[in-house]
Amino acid sequence: MTRKSASVRARTPGLSSDEHARVLQVDRQALEADGVSALDDQVRLDLAASEAPARHLVCESAGGHITGYAHADLRPTDAVVAHLVVAPASRLHGVGTALLAELDRVRPELPLRVWAHGDTPGAQAMAARHGFRRVRELRQLRLVVRDAPLSTPSYPEQTTVRPFVPGVDDEAWVAVNAAAFRHHPEQGRLSVDDLRQRLAQPWFDAAGFFVAERAGDMVGYHWTKTHPSEGPGRPKPVGEVYVLGVHPDAQGLGLGRALTLTGLLHLRQRGLDEVMLYVESDNLPAIAVYERLGFTTASVDVMYAR
């Protein structure tokens, strides 16, 4: 394919089931080549939804094969936040450049920010070529949980822990999550509908979703997740500290550490060898907590902006 044959078409509000499957296939090919998926959970949720506040951009070859895909999240009000993936066999043929050009047209009055998961050399080269700079880093930390010396969780007085109950705890969870992540650009804006969309996913397991209460009020939670496989090189299931939050009024009491240990012990009891999590690189207190538990940095995701 030559640079002139990279054709990008927008899909609004969503992709067909065939296009959805073929985009995921491109992402799997990128995972095999790069060792990291280019798309995150929110992108996959939007791909599966019949309507979502997002723009889907598909790049096709002259023969009709999908060679690249870009997702523009239209939820933020201060920027267009995007993910982009190019099939390994179609790289260095103008596909990424064509997708970036279309992303610039989504909301030309707003700056464009693009996530590079794993911050691969190819992503760094494209960023430099198109005038992007690093503005945010997200660390992926990992722990070999089967060998970790995990202690018994110690909760503050009058604090109880139980599994999350879908349909009963939804509104309370959204309120605690919003308070705990009030400065976070994505997590803090989740709605009840966003929560229920995640609860409906095949991977959801209420037994691995812990909520802490004090005087009948939810004050924190630890939502774990199990990935069936991460592809070639990592065929075994991997656990994840999917999201952990503590209400500001309950911080400083050791609740975060206790909830973390509860989730890690649950994942180990399920027979998992390894656990991962994501944390902002500038969240030094959280990183210190995780490192004391034995987590180490495995990779870094970078947001580039122009």
C-alpha positions as CSV (number, residue, x, y, z in Angstrom):
1,M,0.0,0.0,0.0
2,T,1.3,3.4,-0.9
3,R,0.8,6.6,1.1
4,K,-1.8,7.8,-1.4
5,S,-4.0,4.8,-0.9
6,A,-4.7,5.3,2.8
7,S,-8.4,6.1,2.9
8,V,-10.1,7.0,6.2
9,R,-13.8,7.0,6.8
10,A,-15.7,8.2,9.9
11,R,-18.3,5.9,11.5
12,T,-21.0,7.6,13.5
13,P,-22.5,6.6,15.8
14,G,-20.9,3.1,15.7
15,L,-19.3,0.3,13.7
16,S,-21.0,-2.6,12.1
17,S,-20.5,-6.0,13.8
18,D,-18.1,-7.0,11.0
19,E,-16.1,-3.8,11.3
20,H,-16.0,-4.2,15.1
21,A,-14.5,-7.7,14.8
22,R,-12.0,-6.6,12.2
23,V,-10.8,-3.6,14.3
24,L,-10.3,-5.9,17.3
25,Q,-8.3,-8.2,15.0
26,V,-6.0,-5.3,14.1
27,D,-5.5,-4.6,17.8
28,R,-4.6,-8.3,18.4
29,Q,-2.1,-8.1,15.6
30,A,-0.6,-5.0,17.2
31,L,-0.5,-6.8,20.6
32,E,1.4,-9.6,19.1
33,A,3.9,-7.3,17.5
34,D,4.3,-4.7,20.3
35,G,3.5,-6.7,23.4
36,V,0.8,-4.2,24.4
37,S,-2.7,-3.4,23.2
38,A,-3.2,0.0,21.7
39,L,-6.8,0.3,22.8
40,D,-8.1,0.5,26.4
41,D,-11.3,-0.6,28.2
42,Q,-13.3,2.5,27.3
43,V,-12.5,2.2,23.6
44,R,-13.6,-1.4,23.6
45,L,-16.8,-0.5,25.4
46,D,-17.5,2.2,22.8
47,L,-16.7,-0.2,20.0
48,A,-19.4,-2.6,21.3
49,A,-22.0,0.1,22.0
50,S,-24.6,0.9,19.3
51,E,-24.2,4.5,20.3
52,A,-21.4,6.2,22.2
53,P,-20.1,9.7,22.5
54,A,-17.1,8.9,20.3
55,R,-16.0,9.1,16.7
56,H,-14.7,6.0,15.0
57,L,-12.2,6.4,12.2
58,V,-11.4,3.4,10.0
59,C,-8.6,3.3,7.5
60,E,-9.0,0.9,4.6
61,S,-6.7,-0.3,1.8
62,A,-7.8,-0.3,-1.8
63,G,-8.8,-3.9,-1.3
64,G,-11.1,-3.1,1.5
65,H,-8.9,-4.4,4.4
66,I,-8.9,-2.4,7.6
67,T,-5.3,-1.3,8.1
68,G,-5.8,1.2,11.0
69,Y,-8.3,2.5,13.4
70,A,-8.7,5.6,15.6
71,H,-11.1,6.4,18.4
72,A,-11.9,9.9,19.4
73,D,-13.5,10.3,22.8
74,L,-16.0,13.2,22.7
75,R,-16.7,13.2,26.5
76,P,-14.0,15.6,27.5
77,T,-14.8,19.3,27.0
78,D,-11.2,20.6,26.8
79,A,-9.6,18.3,24.2
80,V,-10.1,15.4,21.8
81,V,-8.6,12.4,23.5
82,A,-7.8,9.6,21.0
83,H,-6.4,6.1,20.7
84,L,-4.9,4.9,17.4
85,V,-3.7,1.5,16.1
86,V,-2.1,0.5,12.8
87,A,-1.9,-3.0,11.6
88,P,1.8,-4.1,11.7
89,A,1.9,-5.0,8.0
90,S,0.6,-1.6,7.1
91,R,3.0,0.6,9.1
92,L,5.2,3.2,7.5
93,H,2.7,3.5,4.6
94,G,0.9,6.7,5.8
95,V,-1.9,5.0,7.7
96,G,-1.0,6.7,11.0
97,T,-0.6,10.1,9.3
98,A,-4.0,9.8,7.6
99,L,-5.7,8.9,10.9
100,L,-4.1,11.8,12.7
101,A,-5.2,14.1,10.0
102,E,-8.8,13.0,10.4
103,L,-8.5,13.2,14.2
104,D,-7.5,16.9,13.8
105,R,-10.8,17.5,11.9
106,V,-13.0,15.9,14.6
107,R,-13.1,19.1,16.7
108,P,-10.6,21.5,15.2
109,E,-11.2,24.1,17.9
110,L,-9.8,21.7,20.6
111,P,-6.3,20.4,21.1
112,L,-5.7,16.7,20.2
113,R,-4.3,14.3,22.8
114,V,-3.3,10.7,21.8
115,W,-2.6,7.8,24.1
116,A,0.4,5.6,23.4
117,H,0.1,2.4,25.5
118,G,3.6,1.0,26.2
119,D,5.1,4.1,24.6
120,T,6.7,2.0,21.9
121,P,9.5,3.3,19.7
122,G,7.1,3.6,16.8
123,A,4.7,5.7,18.9
124,Q,7.6,7.9,20.0
125,A,8.8,8.4,16.4
126,M,5.3,9.3,15.2
127,A,4.9,11.8,18.0
128,A,8.2,13.5,17.2
129,R,7.4,13.5,13.5
130,H,4.0,15.2,14.0
131,G,5.0,17.7,16.7
132,F,3.5,16.0,19.8
133,R,4.9,16.3,23.3
134,R,4.5,14.2,26.4
135,V,1.9,15.6,28.8
136,R,0.8,12.7,31.0
137,E,2.2,9.3,32.1
138,L,0.4,6.3,33.4
139,R,2.5,3.5,35.0
140,Q,1.6,-0.1,34.8
141,L,2.8,-1.9,38.0
142,R,3.0,-5.6,38.4
143,L,3.3,-8.0,41.3
144,V,4.0,-11.8,41.4
145,V,1.2,-12.3,43.9
146,R,1.7,-16.0,44.4
147,D,5.1,-15.3,46.1
148,A,4.2,-12.0,47.7
149,P,4.3,-11.8,51.6
150,L,0.8,-10.4,52.0
151,S,-0.4,-9.6,55.5
152,T,-3.9,-9.9,56.9
153,P,-5.9,-6.7,56.1
154,S,-6.4,-4.5,59.2
155,Y,-9.4,-2.2,58.8
156,P,-10.2,0.9,60.9
157,E,-12.6,0.4,63.8
158,Q,-16.3,0.1,62.9
159,T,-15.5,-0.6,59.2
160,T,-17.0,-3.6,57.5
161,V,-16.3,-5.1,54.1
162,R,-18.6,-7.0,51.8
163,P,-19.1,-7.7,48.1
164,F,-20.7,-5.1,45.9
165,V,-24.4,-5.7,45.1
166,P,-25.4,-4.6,41.6
167,G,-28.6,-2.7,41.5
168,V,-28.4,-1.8,45.2
169,D,-25.0,-0.2,45.5
170,D,-24.8,1.6,42.1
171,E,-25.6,5.2,43.2
172,A,-23.5,5.0,46.4
173,W,-20.5,3.7,44.4
174,V,-20.8,6.4,41.8
175,A,-20.9,9.1,44.6
176,V,-17.8,7.6,46.4
177,N,-15.9,7.2,43.1
178,A,-16.6,10.8,42.1
179,A,-15.4,12.0,45.5
180,A,-12.3,9.8,45.5
181,F,-11.3,10.7,41.9
182,R,-12.6,14.3,41.8
183,H,-9.4,15.5,40.1
184,H,-9.1,12.5,37.7
185,P,-10.0,13.4,34.1
186,E,-11.6,10.0,33.3
187,Q,-12.4,8.0,36.4
188,G,-14.1,10.8,38.3
189,R,-16.7,11.4,35.7
190,L,-18.2,7.9,35.6
191,S,-22.0,7.8,35.7
192,V,-24.4,5.2,36.9
193,D,-24.9,4.2,33.2
194,D,-21.1,3.9,32.8
195,L,-21.0,1.6,35.9
196,R,-23.8,-0.6,34.6
197,Q,-22.2,-0.9,31.2
198,R,-19.1,-2.3,33.0
199,L,-21.2,-4.6,35.3
200,A,-22.7,-6.1,32.1
201,Q,-19.3,-7.2,30.7
202,P,-18.5,-10.9,30.6
203,W,-15.5,-10.5,32.9
204,F,-17.5,-8.9,35.8
205,D,-17.4,-10.9,39.0
206,A,-19.2,-9.4,42.0
207,A,-17.2,-11.7,44.3
208,G,-14.1,-9.7,43.4
209,F,-15.7,-6.3,44.0
210,F,-15.3,-5.2,47.6
211,V,-16.9,-2.3,49.3
212,A,-16.1,-0.9,52.7
213,E,-18.8,0.7,54.9
214,R,-18.8,2.7,58.1
215,A,-22.0,3.5,60.0
216,G,-23.9,2.1,57.0
217,D,-22.2,4.5,54.5
218,M,-19.9,3.3,51.7
219,V,-16.4,4.9,52.3
220,G,-14.2,2.9,49.9
221,Y,-14.0,0.0,47.5
222,H,-11.6,-2.3,45.6
223,W,-12.8,-3.6,42.2
224,T,-10.6,-6.4,40.9
225,K,-10.6,-7.9,37.4
226,T,-9.2,-11.1,35.8
227,H,-7.9,-11.0,32.3
228,P,-8.2,-14.5,30.7
229,S,-4.9,-14.0,28.8
230,E,-2.7,-11.2,27.5
231,G,-1.8,-13.0,24.3
232,P,1.5,-14.5,23.2
233,G,4.2,-14.5,25.8
234,R,1.6,-14.2,28.6
235,P,-0.9,-17.0,28.1
236,K,-1.9,-17.3,31.8
237,P,-4.7,-15.3,33.3
238,V,-3.6,-12.1,35.0
239,G,-5.4,-10.3,37.8
240,E,-5.9,-6.5,38.0
241,V,-6.5,-3.9,40.7
242,Y,-9.1,-2.5,38.3
243,V,-9.9,0.5,40.4
244,L,-9.5,1.3,44.1
245,G,-11.0,4.4,45.7
246,V,-11.4,5.8,49.2
247,H,-13.7,8.7,50.1
248,P,-11.7,11.8,51.1
249,D,-13.4,11.8,54.6
250,A,-12.0,8.3,55.2
251,Q,-8.4,8.8,53.9
252,G,-5.4,8.6,56.2
253,L,-6.8,5.7,58.2
254,G,-5.1,2.8,56.3
255,L,-8.3,1.9,54.5
256,G,-6.7,1.9,51.1
257,R,-3.9,-0.5,52.1
258,A,-6.5,-2.8,53.8
259,L,-8.7,-2.9,50.7
260,T,-5.7,-3.5,48.4
261,L,-4.7,-6.5,50.5
262,T,-8.2,-7.8,50.5
263,G,-8.3,-7.7,46.7
264,L,-4.8,-9.2,46.3
265,L,-5.6,-12.1,48.6
266,H,-8.8,-12.7,46.6
267,L,-6.9,-12.8,43.3
268,R,-4.2,-15.2,44.8
269,Q,-6.9,-17.5,46.2
270,R,-8.3,-17.7,42.6
271,G,-5.0,-19.2,41.6
272,L,-3.5,-16.2,39.8
273,D,0.2,-15.8,39.6
274,E,0.5,-12.1,38.7
275,V,-1.5,-8.9,39.3
276,M,-1.2,-5.6,37.5
277,L,-2.6,-2.1,38.0
278,Y,-2.4,1.4,36.5
279,V,-1.4,4.5,38.5
280,E,-0.6,8.1,37.4
281,S,3.2,8.6,37.4
282,D,2.8,11.8,39.5
283,N,0.7,10.0,42.2
284,L,3.7,9.4,44.4
285,P,1.8,8.4,47.6
286,A,-0.1,5.7,45.8
287,I,3.0,4.4,44.1
288,A,4.8,4.3,47.4
289,V,2.0,2.1,48.9
290,Y,2.1,-0.3,46.0
291,E,5.9,-0.5,46.0
292,R,5.9,-1.4,49.7
293,L,3.6,-4.3,48.8
294,G,6.1,-5.4,46.2
295,F,4.8,-3.9,43.0
296,T,7.4,-2.8,40.4
297,T,7.0,-0.7,37.2
298,A,6.4,-2.9,34.1
299,S,5.7,-0.3,31.5
300,V,4.5,3.3,30.9
301,D,1.6,4.6,28.9
302,V,2.0,8.2,27.6
303,M,-0.4,10.8,26.5
304,Y,0.9,13.0,23.7
305,A,-0.5,16.4,22.9
306,R,-0.1,18.9,20.2
